[in-house]
Amino acid sequence: MTDALGAVPPPRTVRLAPRVTTKALPQDSRVNNRSLVLQMLFETEAMSRAEIARASGLTRASVSTLVAELVGEGVLAELGLAARTGVGKPGMLVGLDADSSHILALDLSADDRFIGAVINLRGVVAYRTEVSLGGATGQAAFEQVAALTAEIAGRTDRRVLGIGVGTPGIVVPGGTIVEAAHLDWHRFPLGARLADRFGLPVHVGNDANVAALAVNTFRGVGAGDLIVVNLEQGAGAGIVLGGALLEGEQSAAGEIGHVMIDEDGEPCVCGRRGCLELAIAVPHIRRRLSVAGVAQRDEVLAAAGRALGIALAPVISALNLNRVVLRGPEDIIAGPLLESARTTIRLRTMAVISDQLSISRAIDGEDLVLLGAAVLVLSALIGVS
Amino acid sequence: MTDALGAVPPPRTVRLAPRVTTKALPQDSRVNNRSLVLQMLFETEAMSRAEIARASGLTRASVSTLVAELVGEGVLAELGLAARTGVGKPGMLVGLDADSSHILALDLSADDRFIGAVINLRGVVAYRTEVSLGGATGQAAFEQVAALTAEIAGRTDRRVLGIGVGTPGIVVPGGTIVEAAHLDWHRFPLGARLADRFGLPVHVGNDANVAALAVNTFRGVGAGDLIVVNLEQGAGAGIVLGGALLEGEQSAAGEIGHVMIDEDGEPCVCGRRGCLELAIAVPHIRRRLSVAGVAQRDEVLAAAGRALGIALAPVISALNLNRVVLRGPEDIIAGPLLESARTTIRLRTMAVISDQLSISRAIDGEDLVLLGAAVLVLSALIGVS
């Protein structure tokens, strides 16, 4: 064997992808099996213990033990006998007891109000209320969040699994919000503050990120990778790849609002100029609509959709994802903006990408952040394999 | 509890992220433990059995059994006694036996030649050779690949783990190349053809994708998410997130060459116009350099870097990754192109993104595709948890 051209010095260490990150210990198996069974029962209405065993590959004995444990916790319930299908006696069906526990969900994404809800294990909103922000900032804004949380907590008599929050701004692990300018929150430890106040587990996520989780979880099971673009006060996105939320190295994945798209554009609040947010965030679009004539309405909206499409085409191509969901006020999004974004993205991506692409508007945009906040809490219940 | 505003119909099924996709069975544990130990020994030079047990959480008995099995297969070897450190007798170190097995790696990414290499378990190139393509296409091009494979196979007397290939074009699971125009390969089952011919496991990946795997594995362990942009005959990218290659819904992740960047631009071979590839692929840049005067050389290169930066800024922002590597001919990439790409990306991304960003040129660009092709085979050896 010749050591010829191109030999490189031996690397001292290598890391192969995908990483092996978990140890397989007996206690991990139990946790994994619990996750597996819960995951299966979240994805269907009801199964017999025998069906769970077949589908999971676990033994009947393990399944019986696990189901007994989960029924004891109140998460699962026996739902009646399965329909008779030929020989053998029909099995008792078990399924999620959707109202055995509730989640307190908060949506802080609007600039003028906070929304709170009680949500069950199937994502059904049992109670929902809003409070006007009234310009509160800093500690006063936090006290409004706490009062809203107390108010919704009083609306359920079930076990509360935890508090889920969707908020503007970059959220770093531990639930600290790096910056939410309109609330005057800077490195604000919202998760820790709420946990102190209520003694419950708290999970905080960026509003666009949790909206993407909600679409992934409740609006098209197994529909694959997706990006949700949130057009509200600002403009942000949430990306789900392989079923998991993309977080990014500085927890800032999806933060496309301050990508510069016009080097000679208007100054932006961020101190730079020509940011995408100036073209597509709702207040900026409304401002342009207010000075444009009725005849120019469609042009204003189409220009915003086109700017969004130009920024998204490289992202959609690089990720090769098939699903784009726009979320925001219907009067702004539906119509020329959505059409123009769709046309621009299709024009600018190659056929293998654009042929499979679905570009739509979120139907009940208002509640995606609440539902996604609930998903943060549900994911913790189910656990991670 | 009131069923108030905003109640939505109960979803029949939900899927929570991250998905639980694996069952935890005893045989899986054994496979996982094997992966875990191999992964650890790929990441270090040598460890004693006691160190492996401590670091992995496995019992001494399990580690001894696994190590004996891997030494028996020739993958691990005993490397001598550890240095004495106080009390107790020093342990025997075990480590990867880097030349116990070899990998046959092929780089088909250039338009005029194929490169083949014999690579060991540490990514050291033991033998490397090139053949001129001489305009061969279709079956003739495949016969050249096969002849090159036979030639390099004859250069090692070690056990051959498999054949790894980096190729232009989208590669779908099973190793079929959707389209490699200059080779006149259309839905060409290269993986199956090579496996038939050589009776070895074959792993085929897109050239930019495997280059990204190589950077992740050999050029900065644990350095996090990254994008490698390949500027050669065409322009493509490979993206590694969380240590794993991003594949995309149609196996086309990273295919940014045919994002349109200029709706009034030149016609492209893809049938559309104004594609990024026209601005940044090497043949197009060389063509513009050949008609530009010497005084305009820097301008031509800077314009290409700027086009690349404009297309990458939204991608880097959306993914919040910290590492961009450009790969291609030094005379084209190094200098004004790289500088202009760097300046444009920094200008167009917000501080939280750009502050952490490293934008560099691959040092030994030629071999990244070979090394990445070898990583495909190594990953299969180590297995996936």
Chai-1 contact restraints between the chains, C-beta under 6 A:
chainA,res_idxA,chainB,res_idxB,connection_type,confidence,min_distance_angstrom,max_distance_angstrom,comment,restraint_id
A,M1,B,A126,contact,1.0,0.0,6.0,A-B,restraint_1
A,M1,B,R155,contact,1.0,0.0,6.0,A-B,restraint_2
A,M1,B,T156,contact,1.0,0.0,6.0,A-B,restraint_3
A,T2,B,Y127,contact,1.0,0.0,6.0,A-B,restraint_4
A,A4,B,Y127,contact,1.0,0.0,6.0,A-B,restraint_5
A,A4,B,R128,contact,1.0,0.0,6.0,A-B,restraint_6
A,L5,B,R128,contact,1.0,0.0,6.0,A-B,restraint_7
A,G6,B,V125,contact,1.0,0.0,6.0,A-B,restraint_8
A,G6,B,R128,contact,1.0,0.0,6.0,A-B,restraint_9
A,G6,B,D367,contact,1.0,0.0,6.0,A-B,restraint_10
A,A7,B,V125,contact,1.0,0.0,6.0,A-B,restraint_11
A,P10,B,R122,contact,1.0,0.0,6.0,A-B,restraint_12
A,P10,B,V124,contact,1.0,0.0,6.0,A-B,restraint_13
A,P11,B,G123,contact,1.0,0.0,6.0,A-B,restraint_14
A,P11,B,F218,contact,1.0,0.0,6.0,A-B,restraint_15
A,T13,B,E43,contact,1.0,0.0,6.0,A-B,restraint_16
A,T13,B,V221,contact,1.0,0.0,6.0,A-B,restraint_17
A,V14,B,F42,contact,1.0,0.0,6.0,A-B,restraint_18
A,V14,B,T217,contact,1.0,0.0,6.0,A-B,restraint_19
A,V14,B,F218,contact,1.0,0.0,6.0,A-B,restraint_20
A,R15,B,E43,contact,1.0,0.0,6.0,A-B,restraint_21
A,R15,B,T217,contact,1.0,0.0,6.0,A-B,restraint_22
A,R15,B,V221,contact,1.0,0.0,6.0,A-B,restraint_23
A,R15,B,G222,contact,1.0,0.0,6.0,A-B,restraint_24
A,L16,B,T217,contact,1.0,0.0,6.0,A-B,restraint_25
A,L16,B,L378,contact,1.0,0.0,6.0,A-B,restraint_26
A,L16,B,S379,contact,1.0,0.0,6.0,A-B,restraint_27
A,L16,B,I382,contact,1.0,0.0,6.0,A-B,restraint_28
A,A17,B,N216,contact,1.0,0.0,6.0,A-B,restraint_29
A,A17,B,G243,contact,1.0,0.0,6.0,A-B,restraint_30
A,A17,B,A244,contact,1.0,0.0,6.0,A-B,restraint_31
A,P18,B,G243,contact,1.0,0.0,6.0,A-B,restraint_32
A,P18,B,A244,contact,1.0,0.0,6.0,A-B,restraint_33
A,P18,B,V384,contact,1.0,0.0,6.0,A-B,restraint_34
A,R19,B,G243,contact,1.0,0.0,6.0,A-B,restraint_35
A,V20,B,S35,contact,1.0,0.0,6.0,A-B,restraint_36
A,V20,B,L36,contact,1.0,0.0,6.0,A-B,restraint_37
A,V20,B,Q39,contact,1.0,0.0,6.0,A-B,restraint_38
A,V20,B,S385,contact,1.0,0.0,6.0,A-B,restraint_39
A,K23,B,G57,contact,1.0,0.0,6.0,A-B,restraint_40
A,A24,B,S29,contact,1.0,0.0,6.0,A-B,restraint_41
A,A24,B,N32,contact,1.0,0.0,6.0,A-B,restraint_42
A,A24,B,N33,contact,1.0,0.0,6.0,A-B,restraint_43
A,L25,B,G57,contact,1.0,0.0,6.0,A-B,restraint_44
A,S29,B,A24,contact,1.0,0.0,6.0,A-B,restraint_45
A,N32,B,A24,contact,1.0,0.0,6.0,A-B,restraint_46
A,N33,B,A24,contact,1.0,0.0,6.0,A-B,restraint_47
A,S35,B,V20,contact,1.0,0.0,6.0,A-B,restraint_48
A,L36,B,V20,contact,1.0,0.0,6.0,A-B,restraint_49
A,Q39,B,V20,contact,1.0,0.0,6.0,A-B,restraint_50
A,F42,B,V14,contact,1.0,0.0,6.0,A-B,restraint_51
A,E43,B,T13,contact,1.0,0.0,6.0,A-B,restraint_52
A,E43,B,R15,contact,1.0,0.0,6.0,A-B,restraint_53
A,S56,B,K23,contact,1.0,0.0,6.0,A-B,restraint_54
A,G57,B,K23,contact,1.0,0.0,6.0,A-B,restraint_55
A,G57,B,L25,contact,1.0,0.0,6.0,A-B,restraint_56
A,R122,B,P10,contact,1.0,0.0,6.0,A-B,restraint_57
A,G123,B,P11,contact,1.0,0.0,6.0,A-B,restraint_58
A,V124,B,P10,contact,1.0,0.0,6.0,A-B,restraint_59
A,V125,B,G6,contact,1.0,0.0,6.0,A-B,restraint_60
A,V125,B,A7,contact,1.0,0.0,6.0,A-B,restraint_61
A,A126,B,M1,contact,1.0,0.0,6.0,A-B,restraint_62
A,Y127,B,T2,contact,1.0,0.0,6.0,A-B,restraint_63
A,Y127,B,A4,contact,1.0,0.0,6.0,A-B,restraint_64
A,R128,B,A4,contact,1.0,0.0,6.0,A-B,restraint_65
A,R128,B,L5,contact,1.0,0.0,6.0,A-B,restraint_66
A,R128,B,G6,contact,1.0,0.0,6.0,A-B,restraint_67
A,R155,B,M1,contact,1.0,0.0,6.0,A-B,restraint_68
A,T156,B,M1,contact,1.0,0.0,6.0,A-B,restraint_69
A,N216,B,A17,contact,1.0,0.0,6.0,A-B,restraint_70
A,T217,B,V14,contact,1.0,0.0,6.0,A-B,restraint_71
A,T217,B,R15,contact,1.0,0.0,6.0,A-B,restraint_72
A,T217,B,L16,contact,1.0,0.0,6.0,A-B,restraint_73
A,F218,B,P11,contact,1.0,0.0,6.0,A-B,restraint_74
A,F218,B,V14,contact,1.0,0.0,6.0,A-B,restraint_75
A,V221,B,T13,contact,1.0,0.0,6.0,A-B,restraint_76
A,V221,B,R15,contact,1.0,0.0,6.0,A-B,restraint_77
A,G224,B,E249,contact,1.0,0.0,6.0,A-B,restraint_78
A,D225,B,E249,contact,1.0,0.0,6.0,A-B,restraint_79
A,G243,B,A17,contact,1.0,0.0,6.0,A-B,restraint_80
A,G243,B,P18,contact,1.0,0.0,6.0,A-B,restraint_81
A,G243,B,R19,contact,1.0,0.0,6.0,A-B,restraint_82
A,A244,B,A17,contact,1.0,0.0,6.0,A-B,restraint_83
A,A244,B,P18,contact,1.0,0.0,6.0,A-B,restraint_84
A,G248,B,N320,contact,1.0,0.0,6.0,A-B,restraint_85
A,E249,B,G224,contact,1.0,0.0,6.0,A-B,restraint_86
A,E249,B,D225,contact,1.0,0.0,6.0,A-B,restraint_87
A,E249,B,N320,contact,1.0,0.0,6.0,A-B,restraint_88
A,E249,B,N322,contact,1.0,0.0,6.0,A-B,restraint_89
A,Q250,B,N320,contact,1.0,0.0,6.0,A-B,restraint_90
A,Q250,B,V352,contact,1.0,0.0,6.0,A-B,restraint_91
A,A252,B,N320,contact,1.0,0.0,6.0,A-B,restraint_92
A,A252,B,V352,contact,1.0,0.0,6.0,A-B,restraint_93
A,A253,B,L319,contact,1.0,0.0,6.0,A-B,restraint_94
A,A253,B,N320,contact,1.0,0.0,6.0,A-B,restraint_95
A,I256,B,S317,contact,1.0,0.0,6.0,A-B,restraint_96
A,I256,B,A318,contact,1.0,0.0,6.0,A-B,restraint_97
A,H258,B,M350,contact,1.0,0.0,6.0,A-B,restraint_98
A,V259,B,A313,contact,1.0,0.0,6.0,A-B,restraint_99
A,V259,B,P314,contact,1.0,0.0,6.0,A-B,restraint_100
A,V259,B,S317,contact,1.0,0.0,6.0,A-B,restraint_101
A,V259,B,R348,contact,1.0,0.0,6.0,A-B,restraint_102
A,M260,B,R348,contact,1.0,0.0,6.0,A-B,restraint_103
A,A311,B,P314,contact,1.0,0.0,6.0,A-B,restraint_104
A,A313,B,V259,contact,1.0,0.0,6.0,A-B,restraint_105
A,P314,B,V259,contact,1.0,0.0,6.0,A-B,restraint_106
A,P314,B,A311,contact,1.0,0.0,6.0,A-B,restraint_107
A,P314,B,P314,contact,1.0,0.0,6.0,A-B,restraint_108
A,P314,B,V315,contact,1.0,0.0,6.0,A-B,restraint_109
A,V315,B,P314,contact,1.0,0.0,6.0,A-B,restraint_110
A,V315,B,V315,contact,1.0,0.0,6.0,A-B,restraint_111
A,V315,B,A318,contact,1.0,0.0,6.0,A-B,restraint_112
A,S317,B,I256,contact,1.0,0.0,6.0,A-B,restraint_113
A,S317,B,V259,contact,1.0,0.0,6.0,A-B,restraint_114
A,A318,B,I256,contact,1.0,0.0,6.0,A-B,restraint_115
A,A318,B,V315,contact,1.0,0.0,6.0,A-B,restraint_116
A,L319,B,A253,contact,1.0,0.0,6.0,A-B,restraint_117
A,N320,B,G248,contact,1.0,0.0,6.0,A-B,restraint_118
A,N320,B,E249,contact,1.0,0.0,6.0,A-B,restraint_119
A,N320,B,Q250,contact,1.0,0.0,6.0,A-B,restraint_120
A,N320,B,A252,contact,1.0,0.0,6.0,A-B,restraint_121
A,N320,B,A253,contact,1.0,0.0,6.0,A-B,restraint_122
A,N322,B,E249,contact,1.0,0.0,6.0,A-B,restraint_123
A,R348,B,V259,contact,1.0,0.0,6.0,A-B,restraint_124
A,R348,B,M260,contact,1.0,0.0,6.0,A-B,restraint_125
A,M350,B,H258,contact,1.0,0.0,6.0,A-B,restraint_126
A,V352,B,Q250,contact,1.0,0.0,6.0,A-B,restraint_127
A,V352,B,A252,contact,1.0,0.0,6.0,A-B,restraint_128
A,D367,B,G6,contact,1.0,0.0,6.0,A-B,restraint_129
A,L378,B,L16,contact,1.0,0.0,6.0,A-B,restraint_130
A,S379,B,L16,contact,1.0,0.0,6.0,A-B,restraint_131
A,I382,B,L16,contact,1.0,0.0,6.0,A-B,restraint_132
A,V384,B,P18,contact,1.0,0.0,6.0,A-B,restraint_133
A,S385,B,V20,contact,1.0,0.0,6.0,A-B,restraint_134
